[in-house]
Amino acid sequence: MRQLFDAGAWLSAQAGLAADLARAAFALGRLEGALAALEPEARAGANRRLALVEVEAMLWAQGTPLRREEIGRDLMEARAGADLEAMRLARWGIRRLEGQGDPRDLRGFLGLHRAEVSGLDDLLALRPTGQDFDAAVGEFRELAAQVSGLEPLARAPALRVLWRLCGLSAPELLAEPATWTARDMAAGCEALRFVPLGRHGRAVWVDAGTPAERMAGHLAAVTAGIADARHELARVAEWQVRALAAVARIKGDNPGRVVRALAAHPLLSAAMLEESAGISRDTAERLLARMRDLGLAREITGGRRFRLWVLAG
């Protein structure tokens, strides 16, 4: 394995890409600051909103496409009838990107403490198990230590190479190393749980080329992905301003509470709104319908029960 990994080439690549790394770090600082400025509920919602985008992109790159609305519906126990194996992986990815699991404990992070993983058994069988997995983790850590001089934002492509070389996941499961490195890149961040690449990750999660080429492409994807994430948060903030102005003529404080709840949660049910806004279920249902009529919200399930709402526009 050692002869296939040249740590010096990765360290040299970082030295030659100092300007690219600085741009990516500056972008990350701006996103971290934007999240830190949010109230706790809105910050958690923003992290989930970005996590849904990220996992959607990972699964599409992996060849198991799921729309973010389907993933969100499944997380909220509104069955979407989608690929169950992909959905299990999506649930795992969302939870890890939201901060669950310690990246230092690879067995726990990957959920391998379970005796069986229904639906993913065939893929999981392609990675080592038991003591063989522990040996692969040990080799991964030993080789990763050789590039400890790389900054968190720059080391992800090297660690993805090592992940594959050590066989920590089946080759088809690119979402696992992508999720782990997304968390690893956010080391030191307080508000942000992971570094989003979004649609730009598709160019680097299965990248190729020299270490310098891979790192350059990765840093470009980081900068672009963070820019997209900031645009998404700005879109939500702009919607909230517009929505608050639109409901200002409706009597009482409840319409404003509904607007703020829709802005804080990527998907919202009447039950969630009842708890978040401190209003009755009937009021929640009525105001969501009113928001729909104003073109500010839309319902995505198409059913009569357990309906889920998102902001519109």
N, C-alpha and C positions, 0 to 999 in steps of 0.2 A: 504493500500500500504506500509505503514511504516514497518509493521511487516514482510513483504517479503524482505526487503532490510536492510542488516546489514552493515552500513558504517564502523564500527570498524574492521570488517573482511577484508575489502579492504585496510584499512590503515595498518593493520598488514601484509597483503600480500606484500605490497610495501616494508615494512621494511625488510622482509625476502628475497626479490629479488633485493637487492641493486646492486649486481654484474651484474645481467641480465639487469637492468635498465641502468647501466653505459655503458654496451656494446652497447645497443640500442642507447643511447645518443651520444656515440662516432661515431657510424655509421652514425647517422643523421647529425652530424657536418661535416663529410667528404662529404656527398652528398650536403649539403648546400654550402660548400666551392667550390665544383666542379661546381655547377650551378652559383654561384656568379662570378666565373672567366670567364663565357661566355659573349659574346657580347649580347646586349638586344634582337636582333632578334633570335639568337641561343638559348638564355635562354627561351624565350617564346615558341619556337619550342620544346625544351626539355621538358618543363612542359606539353605541349600538347601530346608529344610522351608518356610520363609516364601516363598521364591521360587516354589516349586511352587504354593502357594496363590495368589500374586499373578498368575502367568501364567495359571492356570486362570480366575481372575476376568476378566482382560483378554480372553481368547479368548471367554469367554461373552458379554461385553459387545460384542465385535466380531461376534458371530453365528457363530463357528466353535468350538463347544463341544468341549472335551476335558477329561476328568477328570484330576486331578493324578496318579493312579496310572498312567494311560496315558502321561502325559508322562514320569514317572519311569522306567517300564519301557523306553520308547524311548531315553532317555538312557543306560540300562544295556544297550542292544542286545538287549532282549527285545521283539521286535516286537509291537505291540498291534493292528495292523490298522486304525488310525485314519486320519483325513483327513491325507494326507501333506503337503499344503500347510500346513495348520494346525500339523502336527507340526514342520515345519521352522522355522516362526515361533516355536513353543514352545521349541525347542532354542536358538534365537538369544536369546530373552528370558531363559531360565534362565541362560545363560552370562553375559549382560550384567548381570543382577541379582546374580550371584555375584562380579562385579568385573572381568570381562574387558572389554577395550575402553576407550579413553580418550574420555569424553564430549566433550572439546574437539575431537577429530578426528571430525567427523560422517560423513565418507565412510567411514573405517575402522570407526567404531562401528556404522554401518548395514550393514557388509559389502559396500560398493559397489566395493571394490577387485577383486572377482571379475568376470570378464568376463560370466558367465552365472549365473543363480540358477534352477536347474530347479524348475518347479512354481509359482514365484511371478512368472514373467515378465510375465504379463498385468497383475498389480497394480503391479509395479515400473515397467512402461511408462508408468503414469499420472503418474510424477514426472519432473522434468527430469533430464537426463543430461549427462555431460561438463561443458563450460564453463557450460552453463545451470544445472546443479546447483551448481557452485561459485559462480555469481552469486547463486543463491537462498540459499546458506549465508551469503554475505557480507551480503546484505540482512537475513537473520535475525539475524546477530550485531550488525549496526548498530542494528537496532530493539531488540534485547534490551539493548543498552548503555543505552538510555534508561530502563530500569527496573532498573538496577544497584543502586539504593538499596533495592530490595525484599530482604527476608531470604530465604534459600534455601527455607524452608518455605512462604513466602507467594507466591513468584514463579512457581510451577508453572502455575497457571491462565493467567497472562499469556503464559508461554512456549508453552503448548499452543495458544493463540490464534495466536501468531506462527508456530508450526510449520505450522498449517493455512493461514494467509494466504500464507506463502512456498512452500507446496506441497512441503515436504520429504518427505512420504509421500503415498501414495494415500489418499483420504478413508476408504477401508474399513479401512486398517491403523492403527487407533487404538492397537494394542499398541506401535508404534514410539515415538510421542511419550510414551506413558504410561511406557514403560520408561526412556526418556532422562530424563524429569523425575523419576522415582523415584530414579535415580542422582544427579541434580543436587541434589535436596533433601537428600541425605545428605552433602553437602560438609561437611567438618570432622569427620565421624564416623570413628572408627578401627576399631571392631569391626563396625559395621553397614554393609553395602554399599549398601543402598537403603532408602528409607522406604516401608513397606508400607501400602497402602490396603485390600487385600483386597476383599471384597464391597462395601465402601463406595465403592470407586473407580468402580463402575458409574454412580453418580449424578453424577460429575464429569468422567469421561473424555469424555463427550459433552454437557457442560453448556452452558447458555445463560443469558442475563440480563446485567445490568450488571456491570462489574468488581467492585463491592462485593458483589453477590449471588454471583458466581462464587467470589470469594475466601472469603467466609463459608462457602459450601458446601464448598469445598475444605478449609479448616482444620478444619471439623467432620469431614470424611471422614478426614483425617490423624489426628485425635485418636482417633476410633473405630477406625480400622484398626490403629493402634499398640496400642490396648487389646486388640483381638482377638489381635494377635501375642503380646503378653505373656501372655494367657490360654492360648494354644497352648503356649508355652514352659513355663508353669506346669503345664499338663496333663501334659506329658512328664516334668517333674521329679517330679510326684506319682506318676505311673506307675512311675518308677524306684524310688522309696522303697517302694511297694507290692510291686513285683516282687522287689526285693532281700530283702524280708521273706519272700516266698513261697518263694524258692529257698534260704533260709538253711539249711534242713534237708537240702539235697542236698550230699553230700560234695564237698569240694574247692573251689578258687577259680574253676573254669571257668564255673559258672552265673552268678556275679556278673559275669564278663567279658562273657558273652553279653547280660546285662541292660544293661550300660553301652553295648555296641555298638548294641543296638536303640534305645536312647535317643539315641545320637549320630547315627544315620543314619535318614532318613525311609523308605528302602527298603534292605533288606539281603539279599544272597545268601550262601549257605554259603561261597563263595570269599572274599567280602569279610570275613565273620566269621572265617574261618581266618586271614587276614592281620591283621585288627584285634585279635583276641583272642589271637593266637599259639597256636592250637590246631590239631589235625589236622582234615582235612575230615570224617572219620567222626564225630569228636566234635562238630563244628559241626552236622552234620545231626541227630545224635541229640539234642543239647540244644535245637535249634530245635523238633523234634517234641515234646520234653518241655515246652517253653514253651507250645506250642500246646495240649497236653493240660491245662495248668494255666490256660488261658484268658488267657494273657499275650501271646501272639503269634498272628498269623494269616497264612496264605499267600495271596497275591493273584493268582497266575498260573493256578492250577488245572492245571498241567502236571506232568510227571514230571521234566523237565529245566529247568535255569536257573530254579529257583523263587525268588520274591522274597517277603520277609517284612516285615511291619510290626508295630509294637506294637499290642496290642488293648486297647481301653478308653480 
